[in-house]
Amino acid sequence: MTGNVNSAADSKPKWYYSRWGVLLLLFLIAGPLGLPFLFKSEQFSKFWKIVITFITAVYFVTIIILLISLELWFVHRIVCLQYS
């Protein structure tokens, strides 16, 4: 037997290059830091890479705006409680 035993395992992408792995990195764990995994993944076409990049950007900016709004609300509430 001179064949490569791991040839079947080599053809399967690593979890972080699979479709679900990349989406998990982008939307639940790393946000824009997962974009390099998206572009290195062969599981997505160029069209879907662009679409998912846009969705990730909108998602990330929305999260940042919500966090800033929440922080401003908390500061306002603390100031109101101090002077009441």
Buried (B, 14 or more C-beta within 10 A) or exposed (E): EEEEEEEEEEEEBEEEBBEEBBBBBBBEEBBBEBBEBBEEBEBBEEEEBEEBBEEBEEBBEEEEEEEEEEEEEEEEEEEEEEEE
